[in-house]
Amino acid sequence: MRGRTLSAGIALAVFTGMTVTLAAQPATASPSAATTAARPIAASAAVLAAPDISVSNVQAHLTQFNSIASSNGGNRRAGSAGYTASLSYVKGKLQAAGYTVTEQYCSSCTYPSNNLIAEWPGGPTDQVVMFGAHLDGVSAGPGINDNGSGSATLLENALVLAAQNPTMTKKVRFAWWTDEEQGLNGSRFYVNSLNSTQRGYIKGYYNFDMVGSTNGGYFINRVSSTTAAPLKAYWDSLGLQPEENVEGQGRSDDYYFQQAGIPTSGYAAGASARKTSSQAAKWGGTANAAYDPCYHRSCDTTANVSATVLNRAADGVAYALWQLAVGGGTPTNDFSLAVSPTAITVARGASASATVSTATTSGSAQTVSLSASGAPSGVSVAFSPSSVTSGGSATVTLTASSSAATGTVTVTVTGTGSVTRTASLTLTVTGTGGCAGGQVVGNGGFESGTTPWTASSGVITNSSGQPARTGSYKAWLDGYGSTHTDTLSQSVTVPAGCASYTLSFWLHIDTAETTSSTAYDKLTVQVGSTTLATYSNLNAASGYTQRTFNVAGFAGQTVTLKFTGTEDSSLQTSFVIDDVTLQAS
């Protein structure tokens, strides 16, 4: 959320021009992490039951945003590498789910960068319900509550809508805005880009800015308006008694939609304002303390998000979306899937477990078969039982062998029934089980033919034109005196848990080039996508020279060791390689 209020006045009148038909009360409220009020409210028979949004899936998106910030200077500010990577992450998920996704370049933004707009294919184009959140943060920190929380909530809702693929009565459009923190610039640019007809197609805009505050409240923009009715109805069903979002008025991306005459609403959990005693009495938390104690600070990380508040917002978005835009019919059988805890650590030679929980979210209970993917080499995954009836739970056990690959990975737990649902588990394997060690390059002296090497024709040879260092065979790349490229490669598995990792090979370079300054012909040495060294005709010398590299960074990985020789149109250079080893110890 933007840090200061806009100078322009804000119209507080209730918009009555929204032509959607709203059910008066919510369907079944989704489970939350805290006890909720009784739920006697009946659902409209004409509207499908809204799905339960997995808060663990929303949290997994937040983990990705946090990781992106950590890898890009600690923030996701508009126009930064962190923002661009965040946009790419969201865009990739949406495209894979079947959305029509466009990027809109905001040339007038303080930090010129892109809005991201995604539309689901169903529904009439002149009846649009729009859900938005700003994707950027401030430069002080990773911006996980502000506003990874709103962005992740909308992303998971979009993915669930795509997975269920219901009949649509309205066109649903999602937006992730840039440059909000500098003055709502991305959303303003978008609204200004619409002509009057296009604005008229938008029957409601819903904004979600900071929906996971740790000392959070339950606030709704224009809480008494017709537009807000589905959002309020869901929270009313939980006994939350939501209030008007006074703190956020004019400070987030709904402002310019409202100024353009488009009905608006949205959820918020509060920023730097302080929770009152009466709010603490009905919502819990700490009175006279900020709703978000890490607002616009470096501590706005994944630890700065309340799972309970986030869950209630995510499920409320789903309820509103289904009320506003999903057609009626018989509810399909559906279920939710969650893993707890969402992160575990296991040492080599040991096991660790988590609980996989399911719940029937619509229709009837069904049999759900459980599986997992993404476990690293040497880690086995077992479920007990391997299938459950939705509403039941199972134990997932991850066992690491003594040579399991160390590091942190995401394991995807999949439940398969009449539909497929997934949840993410972060697994860290520690290297306490010892080092498998050894020499992992096969046929490094080339005396056993070409296996397991993949090489250009004639590279592995016993030709007398260039001598081997030992034995009769070597790898001879280039040496033609004309434009030519030779390659030599092998896939190697680098064991984990060792103290040292040394790649070694002997190289002889022979050339007819006479220059002492220009590298005409080159040999590139790579492990995976990393270039370790490049040699050229300038490195020519009599006899072989041993070349060694520390490749500890590839421990626990299977990578390709590759040599590529390129030669220009005249004057030969020969790159002759022998006795290749990769020793782990």
C-alpha positions as CSV (number, residue, x, y, z in Angstrom):
1,M,0.0,0.0,0.0
2,R,1.2,3.5,-0.8
3,G,2.7,5.3,2.2
4,R,0.7,8.5,2.1
5,T,-2.8,9.7,1.2
6,L,-3.5,11.3,-2.2
7,S,-4.3,15.0,-2.0
8,A,-7.5,14.6,-4.0
9,G,-10.8,14.0,-2.2
10,I,-12.3,10.6,-2.2
11,A,-16.0,10.0,-3.0
12,L,-17.5,7.9,-0.3
13,A,-20.9,7.5,-2.0
14,V,-22.1,4.0,-2.6
15,F,-22.1,3.1,-6.3
16,T,-25.4,1.6,-7.3
17,G,-24.7,1.1,-11.0
18,M,-23.3,-2.4,-10.7
19,T,-25.6,-4.7,-12.7
20,V,-24.5,-8.1,-11.3
21,T,-26.9,-10.1,-9.3
22,L,-25.6,-11.0,-5.8
23,A,-26.8,-13.8,-3.6
24,A,-27.7,-12.4,-0.3
25,Q,-25.7,-14.8,1.8
26,P,-22.5,-16.9,1.4
27,A,-22.2,-20.6,0.8
28,T,-20.4,-22.8,3.3
29,A,-17.5,-20.9,4.8
30,S,-14.1,-22.5,4.4
31,P,-12.1,-23.8,7.4
32,S,-9.7,-21.3,9.0
33,A,-6.9,-21.6,11.5
34,A,-9.0,-20.2,14.3
35,T,-12.4,-21.1,15.7
36,T,-15.2,-19.3,13.8
37,A,-18.8,-18.4,14.6
38,A,-21.6,-20.8,13.8
39,R,-22.6,-20.8,10.1
40,P,-26.3,-21.0,9.7
41,I,-26.4,-19.1,6.5
42,A,-27.8,-21.0,3.5
43,A,-26.3,-20.7,0.0
44,S,-28.2,-19.6,-3.0
45,A,-29.1,-22.8,-5.0
46,A,-28.3,-21.0,-8.2
47,V,-24.7,-20.6,-7.4
48,L,-22.0,-23.3,-7.2
49,A,-20.3,-23.7,-3.9
50,A,-17.1,-21.7,-3.9
51,P,-13.9,-23.7,-3.6
52,D,-11.7,-23.7,-0.5
53,I,-8.4,-22.0,-1.4
54,S,-5.4,-23.7,0.1
55,V,-3.6,-21.3,2.3
56,S,-0.5,-23.4,2.0
57,N,-0.5,-22.9,-1.7
58,V,-0.8,-19.1,-1.2
59,Q,2.1,-19.3,1.2
60,A,4.1,-21.2,-1.4
61,H,3.7,-18.2,-3.8
62,L,4.9,-15.9,-0.9
63,T,7.9,-18.1,-0.4
64,Q,8.8,-17.7,-4.1
65,F,8.4,-13.9,-3.9
66,N,10.6,-13.8,-0.8
67,S,13.2,-15.9,-2.6
68,I,13.1,-13.7,-5.6
69,A,13.7,-10.6,-3.4
70,S,16.6,-12.3,-1.7
71,S,18.2,-13.1,-5.0
72,N,17.7,-9.5,-6.3
73,G,19.0,-7.0,-3.8
74,G,16.5,-7.8,-1.1
75,N,13.4,-6.1,-2.7
76,R,10.8,-6.2,-5.5
77,R,10.5,-2.5,-6.1
78,A,8.9,-1.5,-9.4
79,G,11.3,-1.5,-12.3
80,S,13.9,-3.6,-10.4
81,A,15.1,-7.1,-11.2
82,G,13.1,-8.4,-8.3
83,Y,9.9,-6.9,-9.7
84,T,10.6,-8.3,-13.2
85,A,11.3,-11.8,-11.8
86,S,8.1,-11.6,-9.7
87,L,6.1,-10.7,-12.8
88,S,7.7,-13.6,-14.7
89,Y,6.8,-16.0,-12.0
90,V,3.1,-15.0,-11.9
91,K,2.9,-14.8,-15.7
92,G,4.4,-18.3,-16.1
93,K,1.8,-19.8,-13.7
94,L,-1.1,-18.1,-15.5
95,Q,0.0,-19.0,-19.0
96,A,0.4,-22.6,-18.0
97,A,-3.1,-22.6,-16.5
98,G,-4.7,-21.3,-19.8
99,Y,-5.1,-17.6,-19.2
100,T,-4.8,-14.9,-21.9
101,V,-1.9,-12.9,-20.4
102,T,-0.6,-9.5,-21.6
103,E,2.0,-7.2,-20.2
104,Q,1.2,-3.4,-20.4
105,Y,4.3,-1.1,-20.3
106,C,3.7,1.8,-18.0
107,S,5.8,4.5,-19.7
108,S,4.7,7.3,-17.3
109,C,5.5,5.3,-14.1
110,T,8.2,6.6,-11.8
111,Y,10.0,3.3,-12.5
112,P,8.8,2.4,-16.0
113,S,7.8,-1.3,-15.9
114,N,4.9,-3.6,-16.8
115,N,1.4,-4.2,-15.5
116,L,0.3,-7.8,-15.9
117,I,-3.3,-8.5,-17.1
118,A,-4.8,-12.0,-17.3
119,E,-8.3,-13.0,-18.6
120,W,-10.1,-16.3,-18.2
121,P,-11.6,-17.3,-21.6
122,G,-15.2,-17.8,-20.4
123,G,-17.9,-15.2,-20.0
124,P,-19.2,-12.2,-22.0
125,T,-16.6,-9.6,-23.0
126,D,-18.9,-6.7,-22.1
127,Q,-19.6,-8.0,-18.6
128,V,-16.2,-7.9,-16.7
129,V,-15.5,-8.4,-13.0
130,M,-11.9,-7.4,-12.2
131,F,-9.7,-8.4,-9.3
132,G,-6.4,-6.6,-8.8
133,A,-3.4,-6.2,-6.5
134,H,-0.1,-4.4,-6.7
135,L,2.9,-6.7,-7.3
136,D,5.6,-4.2,-6.4
137,G,7.0,-3.5,-3.0
138,V,9.2,-0.8,-1.5
139,S,13.0,-0.8,-1.7
140,A,13.4,-1.4,2.1
141,G,12.5,-5.1,2.0
142,P,10.9,-8.0,0.1
143,G,7.4,-6.7,0.4
144,I,5.7,-10.0,1.4
145,N,2.6,-8.7,3.2
146,D,2.7,-5.4,1.2
147,N,1.8,-6.7,-1.2
148,G,2.9,-10.2,-1.9
149,S,-0.1,-11.2,0.2
150,G,-2.7,-9.7,-2.2
151,S,-0.7,-10.8,-5.3
152,A,-0.4,-14.4,-4.1
153,T,-4.0,-14.5,-3.0
154,L,-5.2,-13.5,-6.5
155,L,-2.7,-15.8,-8.2
156,E,-4.0,-18.9,-6.3
157,N,-7.6,-17.9,-6.9
158,A,-6.9,-17.6,-10.6
159,L,-5.2,-21.0,-10.7
160,V,-8.2,-22.6,-8.8
161,L,-10.6,-21.0,-11.2
162,A,-8.7,-22.4,-14.2
163,A,-8.5,-25.9,-12.6
164,Q,-12.3,-26.0,-12.0
165,N,-13.2,-24.4,-15.3
166,P,-16.8,-23.7,-14.4
167,T,-19.4,-22.1,-16.6
168,M,-18.9,-18.3,-16.5
169,T,-21.7,-15.7,-16.4
170,K,-19.1,-12.8,-16.4
171,K,-15.7,-12.3,-17.8
172,V,-13.1,-12.5,-15.0
173,R,-10.0,-10.3,-15.4
174,F,-7.1,-10.3,-13.0
175,A,-4.4,-7.6,-12.7
176,W,-1.1,-7.2,-11.0
177,W,0.0,-3.6,-10.9
178,T,3.4,-2.0,-11.0
179,D,4.6,1.3,-9.4
180,E,1.8,1.4,-6.8
181,E,4.2,2.5,-4.1
182,Q,5.3,5.6,-6.1
183,G,1.7,6.9,-6.4
184,L,-0.7,4.3,-7.8
185,N,1.0,4.8,-11.2
186,G,0.5,1.4,-12.8
187,S,-3.3,1.2,-12.2
188,R,-3.7,4.9,-13.2
189,F,-2.0,4.2,-16.5
190,Y,-4.3,1.2,-17.1
191,V,-7.5,3.1,-16.3
192,N,-6.4,6.0,-18.5
193,S,-5.7,3.6,-21.4
194,L,-9.3,2.5,-21.5
195,N,-11.9,4.2,-23.6
196,S,-15.4,5.0,-22.2
197,T,-16.8,1.8,-23.7
198,Q,-14.1,-0.4,-22.2
199,R,-14.6,1.3,-18.8
200,G,-18.3,0.6,-19.1
201,Y,-17.7,-3.1,-19.5
202,I,-16.1,-3.3,-16.1
203,K,-19.0,-3.9,-13.7
204,G,-16.8,-4.0,-10.6
205,Y,-13.2,-3.7,-9.5
206,Y,-12.0,-5.5,-6.4
207,N,-8.6,-4.5,-4.8
208,F,-6.6,-6.6,-2.4
209,D,-3.7,-4.8,-0.7
210,M,-2.1,-6.3,2.5
211,V,-4.4,-9.2,3.4
212,G,-2.2,-11.1,5.8
213,S,-1.2,-8.6,8.5
214,T,0.1,-10.3,11.7
215,N,-2.0,-8.1,14.0
216,G,-4.6,-7.8,11.3
217,G,-8.1,-6.5,11.2
218,Y,-10.9,-7.3,8.8
219,F,-11.5,-4.2,6.6
220,I,-13.6,-3.8,3.4
221,N,-13.4,-0.9,1.0
222,R,-16.9,0.8,0.9
223,V,-18.2,-1.9,3.2
224,S,-21.9,-0.9,2.9
225,S,-21.9,-0.7,-0.9
226,T,-23.6,-3.2,-3.2
227,T,-20.3,-3.9,-4.8
228,A,-18.9,-5.0,-1.4
229,A,-21.8,-7.3,-0.6
230,P,-20.2,-10.7,-1.5
231,L,-17.0,-9.9,0.3
232,K,-18.9,-8.8,3.4
233,A,-21.3,-11.7,3.3
234,Y,-18.4,-14.2,3.5
235,W,-16.8,-12.5,6.4
236,D,-20.1,-12.1,8.1
237,S,-20.6,-15.9,7.9
238,L,-17.4,-16.2,10.0
239,G,-18.7,-13.8,12.6
240,L,-15.9,-11.3,11.9
241,Q,-17.9,-8.1,11.9
242,P,-15.8,-6.3,9.2
243,E,-15.3,-2.6,9.2
244,E,-14.7,0.2,6.7
245,N,-11.2,0.4,5.4
246,V,-10.6,4.0,6.6
247,E,-6.8,3.7,6.6
248,G,-6.6,2.6,3.0
249,Q,-8.9,5.2,1.5
250,G,-7.2,6.7,-1.6
251,R,-4.0,4.8,-0.9
252,S,-4.3,1.8,-3.2
253,D,-5.2,0.9,-6.8
254,D,-8.9,1.0,-6.5
255,Y,-8.7,4.8,-6.3
256,Y,-8.4,5.6,-10.1
257,F,-11.1,3.0,-10.9
258,Q,-13.4,4.8,-8.5
259,Q,-12.5,8.1,-10.0
260,A,-13.4,6.7,-13.4
261,G,-16.9,5.8,-12.2
262,I,-16.3,2.1,-11.8
263,P,-17.8,0.4,-8.7
264,T,-15.0,-0.7,-6.3
265,S,-14.4,-2.7,-3.2
266,G,-11.8,-5.0,-1.7
267,Y,-10.2,-6.6,1.4
268,A,-7.4,-5.2,3.6
269,A,-5.9,-6.3,6.9
270,G,-4.3,-3.0,7.9
271,A,-1.0,-1.3,7.6
272,S,0.7,1.1,10.1
273,A,-2.4,2.3,11.9
274,R,-3.0,0.9,15.3
275,K,-5.6,-1.7,16.4
276,T,-8.2,-0.3,18.8
277,S,-9.2,-2.0,22.0
278,S,-12.6,-2.8,20.6
279,Q,-11.1,-4.3,17.5
280,A,-8.7,-6.4,19.6
281,A,-11.7,-7.6,21.6
282,K,-13.6,-8.9,18.6
283,W,-10.7,-10.0,16.3
284,G,-7.9,-10.9,18.8
285,G,-4.4,-9.5,18.5
286,T,-2.8,-6.6,20.4
287,A,-4.5,-3.3,21.1
288,N,-2.7,-0.1,20.4
289,A,-0.2,-1.9,18.1
290,A,0.2,-1.6,14.4
291,Y,-1.8,-4.0,12.2
292,D,1.5,-4.7,10.4
293,P,4.5,-4.0,12.6
294,C,6.8,-4.5,9.6
295,Y,5.0,-2.1,7.2
296,H,7.5,-0.8,4.6
297,R,10.4,-2.4,6.5
298,S,13.0,-5.0,5.8
299,C,11.2,-7.5,8.2
300,D,8.3,-7.7,5.8
301,T,9.2,-11.3,5.0
302,T,7.2,-14.6,5.0
303,A,7.3,-14.5,8.8
304,N,5.3,-11.2,8.6
305,V,2.0,-12.9,7.5
306,S,-0.8,-14.4,9.5
307,A,-2.0,-17.7,8.0
308,T,-5.4,-17.2,9.6
309,V,-6.0,-13.7,8.2
310,L,-4.6,-14.7,4.8
311,N,-6.8,-17.8,4.6
312,R,-10.0,-15.9,5.3
313,A,-9.1,-13.3,2.7
314,A,-8.3,-16.0,0.0
315,D,-11.5,-17.9,0.7
316,G,-13.5,-14.6,0.6
317,V,-12.1,-13.8,-2.8
318,A,-13.1,-17.2,-4.1
319,Y,-16.6,-16.7,-2.6
320,A,-17.0,-13.3,-4.2
321,L,-15.7,-14.5,-7.6
322,W,-18.1,-17.5,-7.6
323,Q,-21.0,-15.3,-6.6
324,L,-20.3,-12.6,-9.2
325,A,-19.1,-14.6,-12.2
326,V,-19.8,-18.4,-12.0
327,G,-22.9,-20.0,-13.4
328,G,-25.3,-22.2,-11.6
329,G,-25.6,-26.0,-11.8
330,T,-25.0,-29.1,-9.8
331,P,-21.9,-28.8,-7.7
332,T,-19.0,-30.9,-8.9
333,N,-17.1,-33.2,-6.6
334,D,-14.1,-31.3,-5.4
335,F,-11.6,-31.4,-2.5
336,S,-8.7,-29.4,-1.0
337,L,-5.2,-30.6,-0.2
338,A,-2.8,-29.2,2.4
339,V,0.5,-30.3,3.9
340,S,1.6,-29.5,7.5
341,P,4.3,-28.5,8.3
342,T,5.1,-26.9,4.9
343,A,8.8,-27.1,5.5
344,I,10.9,-30.0,7.0
345,T,14.5,-30.9,7.3
346,V,16.0,-34.4,7.1
347,A,19.5,-35.6,7.6
348,R,21.2,-38.2,5.4
349,G,20.3,-41.6,6.7
350,A,17.2,-40.3,8.5
351,S,13.5,-39.7,7.9
352,A,11.0,-37.0,8.6
353,S,7.2,-36.8,8.3
354,A,4.4,-34.4,7.6
355,T,0.6,-34.7,7.6
356,V,-1.4,-34.5,4.3
357,S,-4.9,-33.3,5.0
358,T,-7.9,-33.3,2.6
359,A,-11.3,-31.8,2.8
360,T,-14.4,-32.1,0.6
361,T,-15.1,-28.6,-0.7
362,S,-18.1,-29.3,-3.0
363,G,-20.2,-32.3,-4.0
364,S,-19.6,-35.6,-2.4
365,A,-16.6,-37.2,-0.8
366,Q,-14.3,-39.0,-3.1
367,T,-11.2,-41.3,-3.1
368,V,-8.0,-39.3,-3.4
369,S,-4.8,-41.1,-4.4
370,L,-1.6,-39.5,-3.1
371,S,1.8,-39.1,-4.9
372,A,4.8,-36.9,-4.8
373,S,7.3,-35.4,-7.3
374,G,10.4,-33.2,-7.1
375,A,12.3,-35.2,-4.4
376,P,16.1,-35.0,-4.9
377,S,18.2,-38.0,-5.7
378,G,18.5,-40.5,-2.9
379,V,15.2,-39.4,-1.1
380,S,12.2,-41.7,-1.2
381,V,8.7,-40.6,-0.4
382,A,6.0,-42.8,1.0
383,F,2.4,-42.2,2.0
384,S,0.5,-44.1,4.8
385,P,-2.2,-44.7,3.6
386,S,-1.6,-44.1,-0.1
387,S,-5.1,-43.0,-0.7
388,V,-7.8,-41.4,1.5
389,T,-11.4,-40.4,1.3
390,S,-11.6,-36.6,1.1
391,G,-11.9,-35.3,4.6
392,G,-9.3,-37.8,5.8
393,S,-5.5,-37.4,6.2
394,A,-2.3,-39.4,5.6
395,T,1.3,-39.3,6.8
396,V,4.0,-38.6,4.2
397,T,7.4,-39.8,5.1
398,L,10.6,-38.7,3.4
399,T,13.7,-40.9,3.9
400,A,17.1,-39.7,2.8
401,S,19.8,-42.3,2.0
402,S,23.4,-41.9,3.2
403,S,24.3,-40.5,-0.3
404,A,21.2,-38.3,-0.8
405,A,21.7,-35.0,-2.6
406,T,21.9,-32.2,-0.1
407,G,20.2,-28.8,-0.4
408,T,16.7,-27.4,-0.4
409,V,14.0,-28.3,-3.0
410,T,10.2,-28.1,-3.4
411,V,8.4,-31.4,-3.2
412,T,5.0,-31.3,-4.8
413,V,2.3,-33.5,-3.2
414,T,-0.5,-34.4,-5.6
415,G,-3.9,-35.7,-4.7
416,T,-5.8,-37.3,-7.6
417,G,-9.5,-38.0,-7.6
418,S,-12.2,-36.7,-10.0
419,V,-10.0,-33.6,-10.0
420,T,-6.3,-33.1,-9.2
421,R,-5.1,-30.9,-6.4
422,T,-1.5,-30.1,-5.3
423,A,0.3,-28.7,-2.3
424,S,4.0,-27.7,-1.8
425,L,6.5,-29.0,0.8
426,T,9.9,-27.4,1.2
427,L,12.4,-30.2,1.9
428,T,16.0,-29.5,3.1
429,V,18.4,-32.4,3.1
430,T,21.5,-31.9,5.3
431,G,24.8,-33.6,4.5
432,T,25.5,-35.4,7.8
433,G,25.7,-38.9,6.2
434,G,29.2,-38.8,4.8
435,C,30.8,-38.6,1.4
436,A,30.3,-41.3,-1.3
437,G,33.5,-39.9,-3.0
438,G,35.5,-41.3,-5.9
439,Q,36.3,-40.5,-9.5
440,V,33.1,-39.9,-11.4
441,V,34.3,-39.2,-15.0
442,G,34.0,-42.4,-17.1
443,N,36.8,-43.3,-19.6
444,G,38.7,-40.1,-18.8
445,G,41.8,-41.5,-20.7
446,F,39.7,-42.3,-23.8
447,E,41.3,-45.8,-24.0
448,S,37.9,-47.6,-23.9
449,G,36.3,-46.2,-27.1
450,T,33.8,-43.3,-27.0
451,T,31.5,-44.5,-24.2
452,P,30.2,-42.7,-22.1
453,W,31.4,-39.6,-24.0
454,T,29.3,-37.9,-26.7
455,A,31.7,-36.4,-29.3
456,S,32.0,-35.0,-32.8
457,S,33.2,-37.4,-35.4
458,G,36.9,-38.1,-35.2
459,V,37.5,-36.3,-31.8
460,I,38.3,-39.4,-29.8
461,T,41.3,-40.8,-31.8
462,N,44.6,-42.6,-31.7
463,S,45.9,-40.7,-34.7
464,S,49.6,-40.1,-34.6
465,G,49.2,-36.4,-35.7
466,Q,49.0,-35.4,-32.1
467,P,50.3,-37.6,-29.3
468,A,48.3,-38.8,-26.3
469,R,49.6,-37.9,-22.9
470,T,49.2,-41.4,-21.6
471,G,48.1,-44.5,-23.5
472,S,47.2,-44.3,-27.2
473,Y,44.0,-42.4,-27.3
474,K,43.1,-38.7,-26.6
475,A,40.4,-36.2,-27.6
476,W,41.6,-34.0,-30.4
477,L,39.3,-31.0,-31.1
478,D,39.7,-28.9,-34.2
479,G,43.0,-28.7,-36.1
480,Y,41.5,-28.4,-39.5
481,G,42.6,-24.9,-40.5
482,S,39.1,-24.0,-41.6
483,T,35.8,-22.9,-40.0
484,H,35.0,-25.8,-37.7
485,T,33.4,-26.7,-34.3
486,D,34.0,-29.9,-32.3
487,T,32.3,-30.9,-29.0
488,L,33.1,-33.4,-26.4
489,S,30.7,-34.0,-23.4
490,Q,29.7,-36.4,-20.7
491,S,27.0,-36.4,-18.0
492,V,28.4,-36.8,-14.5
493,T,26.8,-37.2,-11.1
494,V,28.7,-35.2,-8.5
495,P,28.2,-36.8,-5.0
496,A,27.1,-34.7,-2.1
497,G,28.7,-34.4,1.4
498,C,32.3,-34.4,0.4
499,A,35.1,-32.0,1.5
500,S,36.7,-31.4,-1.9
501,Y,35.7,-31.6,-5.5
502,T,38.4,-31.3,-8.2
503,L,38.0,-31.4,-11.9
504,S,41.3,-32.0,-13.7
505,F,42.4,-32.6,-17.3
506,W,45.6,-32.3,-19.3
507,L,45.5,-29.9,-22.3
508,H,47.9,-29.5,-25.2
509,I,47.3,-26.6,-27.6
510,D,49.1,-26.6,-30.9
511,T,48.6,-23.7,-33.4
512,A,49.7,-22.3,-36.7
513,E,48.4,-18.9,-35.8
514,T,51.2,-16.2,-35.6
515,T,49.4,-13.5,-33.7
516,S,50.3,-12.7,-30.1
517,S,47.2,-10.6,-29.4
518,T,44.1,-12.1,-31.1
519,A,42.2,-15.2,-30.0
520,Y,41.1,-16.6,-33.3
521,D,40.4,-20.2,-32.2
522,K,38.9,-21.1,-28.8
523,L,38.2,-24.0,-26.5
524,T,35.4,-23.5,-23.9
525,V,35.1,-25.7,-20.8
526,Q,31.7,-25.9,-19.1
527,V,30.0,-27.7,-16.3
528,G,26.2,-27.5,-16.7
529,S,25.5,-23.9,-17.8
530,T,28.6,-22.6,-16.0
531,T,31.7,-21.7,-18.1
532,L,34.8,-22.7,-16.1
533,A,37.5,-21.4,-18.6
534,T,38.1,-20.4,-22.2
535,Y,41.5,-21.2,-23.9
536,S,42.7,-20.1,-27.3
537,N,45.6,-20.1,-29.8
538,L,47.2,-17.5,-27.5
539,N,47.7,-20.3,-24.9
540,A,49.6,-22.6,-27.3
541,A,52.6,-24.4,-25.7
542,S,54.6,-27.5,-26.2
543,G,53.5,-30.5,-24.3
544,Y,50.5,-30.9,-22.0
545,T,49.5,-28.6,-19.1
546,Q,47.3,-29.8,-16.3
547,R,44.2,-27.7,-15.7
548,T,42.3,-28.0,-12.4
549,F,39.1,-26.5,-11.0
550,N,37.1,-26.5,-7.8
551,V,33.6,-27.7,-8.7
552,A,32.2,-28.0,-5.2
553,G,29.3,-25.8,-6.3
554,F,27.9,-28.8,-8.2
555,A,27.8,-31.2,-5.3
556,G,24.7,-33.4,-5.3
557,Q,23.9,-32.6,-8.9
558,T,23.9,-34.4,-12.2
559,V,25.5,-32.1,-14.8
560,T,27.1,-32.2,-18.2
561,L,30.9,-31.7,-18.5
562,K,31.4,-30.2,-22.0
563,F,34.4,-29.1,-24.1
564,T,33.6,-27.0,-27.2
565,G,36.4,-26.1,-29.7
566,T,35.8,-23.5,-32.4
567,E,38.2,-22.7,-35.3
568,D,38.1,-19.8,-37.7
569,S,38.6,-20.0,-41.5
570,S,42.4,-20.3,-41.7
571,L,45.5,-21.5,-39.8
572,Q,44.8,-24.5,-37.6
573,T,44.6,-24.7,-33.8
574,S,44.4,-28.1,-32.2
575,F,43.0,-28.6,-28.7
576,V,44.1,-32.0,-27.4
577,I,42.7,-33.3,-24.1
578,D,43.7,-36.4,-22.1
579,D,43.3,-37.9,-18.6
580,V,40.1,-36.2,-17.5
581,T,39.0,-36.7,-13.8
582,L,36.5,-35.3,-11.4
583,Q,37.6,-36.5,-7.9
584,A,35.4,-36.1,-4.8
585,S,36.8,-36.9,-1.4
